Amino acid sequence: MSADITSLQKETRKFKPSAAFAKQAHIQSPAEYQKLYRESIHSPRSFWPRMAKELAWFKPWKRLHEWEEPFAKWFIGGQLNVSYNCLDRHLTGSRRNKAAIVWEGEPAGPGKPGEERVLTYTDLHREVCLFANVLKRNGIVKGDRIIIYMPLVPEAAIAMLACARIGATHSVVFGGFSAQALIDRIHDCGAKMVITADGGYRRGSVIPLKKNVDEALKQCAGVKRVIVLRRANNDIHIEEGRDVWWHRELEYVTADCPAEHLDSEHPLYILYTSGSTGKPKGVLHTTAGYLLGAYLTTKYVFDLKEEDTFWCTADIGWVTGHSYTVYGALANGATTVLYEGAPNWPEPDRFWRIIDKYKVTIFYTAPTAIRAFMRWGDDWVTKHDLSSLRLLGSVGEPINPEAWMWYYNVIGKKRCPIVDTWWQTETGSILITTLPGAMSTKPGSAGLPFFGVDPVVVNKEGKELPANVGGYLIIRKPWPSIMRTIYGDPERFKRQYFSEIPHVYFTGDGCRRDKDGYFWIVGRIDDVLNVAGHRIGTAEVESAIVSHPKVAEAAVVGRPDSLKGQALVAFVTPKQGTVVTPELKEELRSHIGVQIGSIAKPDDIRFTDALPKTRSGKIMRRLLKEIAAGGDVKGDTTTLEDLNVLAKLRADED
Ligand code: WT7
């Protein structure tokens, strides 16, 4: 069987940054990028020391890196502290009174403003020092693991930074996850403490976070202490001897807490990936390499300047929230926006209101959100002034050109470059992207490798493929922010990422590279289908379907087919107000035929109000596959956002 993936996308549009944008950018031309990129690959010993100097070190490192396959180490022998780099070093100059965190709370009435809080760097430093002392007072020492299970309030970032300050390893569990998800993660990382809140807001109702923690802790004897932030004022149970209130603890401590001097390879955090099969993987990131990756990509990919207001909409429960909302932004001394709630609460224009209110300049979100905005209609956008925006970003899945164009035209008003950033929880920071002042963008392509990243598209034997032939995306050499291991399971780490193709990092994504060297991700390899001998990326077919004017969202999966190996089944959500007629199926099939060719025409098209998604917005194709095959859904559904979607999908079957 050929390992190649037939890539059918025909997108040819190209968008150059304006001369005005390029002129003010950190990196201003393809030549400037090429020069730095080549240096980063061919002379890492001159490139990385210069970059690493932009961080604050307590003790200089001795050796640049070491790779005992599959384990990488960077900046060996150095000492530093992530919290010091995000806070203390900004306190000596004019940044000390600059807004570090601008926070907007969810509750708001239609047309009425939400709660807001602004913490300057001085404020944030004080709060982090106080809370770090609270952690110590409650028995936490360097090396302990702490679960953070909180709404997106400033205290969530404060908790992360306080852990980093004293060398405790945090593991943030997204506030939308269940008690069961908490149990698995607490057991896996051996956490001693949980930091939570009474409740968090989501679309006007209160999520009972503390109640979920109580439920989970019935099965987690290792957790000796729970610190509870008062947020939603809902009734909760306080377990004497185990649970303490955040605000009460603050009364016992001072704000004097020097940052620990930590080794470059000290574990900063463990983050569990949603993992579509098997038990979740605890991705471990350490201190120096991770921080440098988050710092540098925030600076160059988002072209960050002193005056910017940066809003990455990801919750801190995801890696994007770690690397960009919190660590990357603060390490650069930027102003970062945090918003607690949903994009359509109380109305579908909440994001645009927030951009207008705080004059956000850089906005970073996910394609799934962009498609939702398209579906809700342009009127929600156009009634707000978005002229403060200067740069847009996308992350999480391949962005279909249709959504890209809408983002560019309606949100960016054709003024703002879009950076489509490819990376993974495992990679720690952005690896493939355009640099907004230096390169043209092509809708649907992530772009070129970031400094120090050496990606290649190969076949199953590991042989590099020529331009425009689809294959597997691998990374040849480790980069500073690569995950160090799967916590507690180095064997699985090796098996999962360094075995499929020997001696390289296996991303699990299908990809092709065009003649300009741009990478086009076609989706996870698990989502690549083999239809009549052609391996087809589901993302491409989905993108073609969504380019039809009546379609809001689509997911394509395979169903076993005796003739073709696999047949394509498409689940389609029509745009609001679309009348679903029997002709629409045929219309879509011929549309796909025109867009990519007959081979990609689905055998079956099913219309549905909503698709099953994880709470981070990824479509759970595994569940759709089971439905498409006509069977029951047997797999794990704990990460599914809305269980009703499944029941509805089944009821819709003809
Ligand atoms: C997978 C990683 C990285 C933070 C959010 C997701 C897909 C991510 C892109 C992009 C095409 C993308 C890949 C990757 N992905 N960004 N710009 N273009 N695909 O993190 O949950 O670890 O998922 O998301 O398939 O492997 P994650």
Residues whose N, C-alpha, C, O or C-beta is under 5 A from the ligand:
A	BS01	WT7	T320 S394 V395 G396 E397 P398 I399 D420 T421 W422 W423 Q424 T425 E426 A446 T507 D509 I521 G523 R524
